[in-house]
């Protein structure tokens, strides 16, 4: 079982996937995931923060994705879109999380849940966005 913040990111990704397919609200997702056994071992505060930041900002996050992605956002599968939204939210709103950790975590999620080589694409898009949102130095 994934623990801490990694576990929170995994459940956020699963929630974003469900939202894209079924249109679930923030409160529905929180209620559903809080009841999961896995929820007890994760950083619940981080899960709630990410869900609360990503859902109202989906359009602005997709606009950011479009600035660095080779494909239109609508062409991303739900996993890629979810991983990118998580990564961009962390890059933009969580300066306490080092940029290499944000990218590595996103790559791990893409390897675990995404299509075969989607992790390479995720890495490239987030690396480009990290240059804009958090320039080195």
JORAUR-V947980 format. One record per residue. N is the residue number from 1. PHI is phi in whole degrees, -180 to 180 (NA if undefined). BURIAL is 1 if it has 16 or more other ideal C-beta (glycine too) atoms within 10 Angstrom, else 0. D_CENTER is the distance of its C-alpha to the mean C-alpha in Angstrom with 1 decimal. Layout:
[[N PHI BURIAL D_CENTER] [N PHI BURIAL D_CENTER]]
This chain:
[[1 NA 0 18.5] [2 -75 1 15.4] [3 -118 0 16.1] [4 58 0 15.1] [5 -70 1 11.8] [6 -61 0 10.8] [7 -62 1 11.9] [8 -62 1 10.1] [9 -63 1 6.6] [10 -60 1 8.4] [11 -70 1 9.8] [12 -61 1 6.9] [13 -60 1 5.8] [14 -63 1 9.6] [15 -67 1 10.0] [16 -64 1 8.1] [17 -62 1 10.2] [18 -61 1 13.2] [19 -62 1 12.9] [20 -65 1 13.0] [21 -87 0 15.9] [22 -121 0 17.7] [23 71 0 17.0] [24 -63 1 16.5] [25 -84 0 16.7] [26 -58 0 14.9] [27 -66 0 18.0] [28 -64 0 18.2] [29 -65 1 14.8] [30 -61 1 15.6] [31 -61 0 19.1] [32 -65 0 18.2] [33 -78 1 15.8] [34 -64 0 18.1] [35 -84 0 20.8] [36 -75 0 19.3] [37 -60 0 21.0] [38 -63 0 17.8] [39 -62 1 16.9] [40 -66 0 20.0] [41 -97 0 18.8] [42 -99 1 15.5] [43 -81 1 14.9] [44 -62 1 15.3] [45 -63 0 15.3] [46 -70 1 11.9] [47 -57 1 10.6] [48 -64 1 12.8] [49 -63 1 11.9] [50 -63 1 8.1] [51 -59 1 9.3] [52 -67 0 12.2] [53 -89 1 10.7] [54 -75 1 8.2] [55 -59 1 10.8] [56 -73 0 13.7] [57 -109 1 12.1] [58 -54 0 10.9] [59 -65 0 14.0] [60 -68 0 13.9] [61 -65 1 10.4] [62 -65 1 11.8] [63 -65 0 14.9] [64 -65 1 13.3] [65 -58 1 11.9] [66 -61 0 15.5] [67 -70 0 17.0] [68 -123 1 16.0] [69 -87 1 15.3] [70 -78 0 18.4] [71 -113 0 17.8] [72 -63 0 17.6] [73 -54 1 14.3] [74 -64 0 16.3] [75 -86 0 16.9] [76 -76 1 13.4] [77 -74 0 13.2] [78 -59 1 10.8] [79 -69 1 8.9] [80 -57 1 8.7] [81 -61 1 7.9] [82 -65 1 5.0] [83 -62 1 3.7] [84 -64 1 5.3] [85 -64 1 4.5] [86 -63 1 2.0] [87 -60 1 4.8] [88 -67 1 7.2] [89 -63 1 7.2] [90 -67 1 8.0] [91 -62 1 10.4] [92 -80 1 11.9] [93 -113 0 12.3] [94 -130 1 12.4] [95 -63 0 15.3] [96 -71 0 16.1] [97 -95 0 13.4] [98 -57 0 15.0] [99 -57 1 13.6] [100 -67 0 14.5] [101 -69 0 12.7] [102 -57 1 9.3] [103 -67 1 10.2] [104 -62 0 11.8] [105 -64 1 9.1] [106 -64 1 6.9] [107 -62 1 10.4] [108 -63 1 11.2] [109 -62 1 8.5] [110 -66 1 9.8] [111 -65 0 13.2] [112 -76 0 13.1] [113 -114 1 11.9] [114 -90 1 12.2] [115 -66 0 15.5] [116 -48 0 17.9] [117 -111 0 17.2] [118 -64 1 13.8] [119 -62 1 12.7] [120 -67 0 15.4] [121 -64 1 14.2] [122 -57 1 10.5] [123 -59 1 12.5] [124 -65 0 14.9] [125 -66 1 12.8] [126 -70 1 10.8] [127 -63 1 14.3] [128 -63 0 15.9] [129 -70 1 13.7] [130 -64 1 14.2] [131 -62 0 17.9] [132 -81 0 17.8] [133 -81 1 15.8] [134 -141 0 17.1] [135 -58 0 20.2] [136 -62 0 21.8] [137 90 0 24.6]]
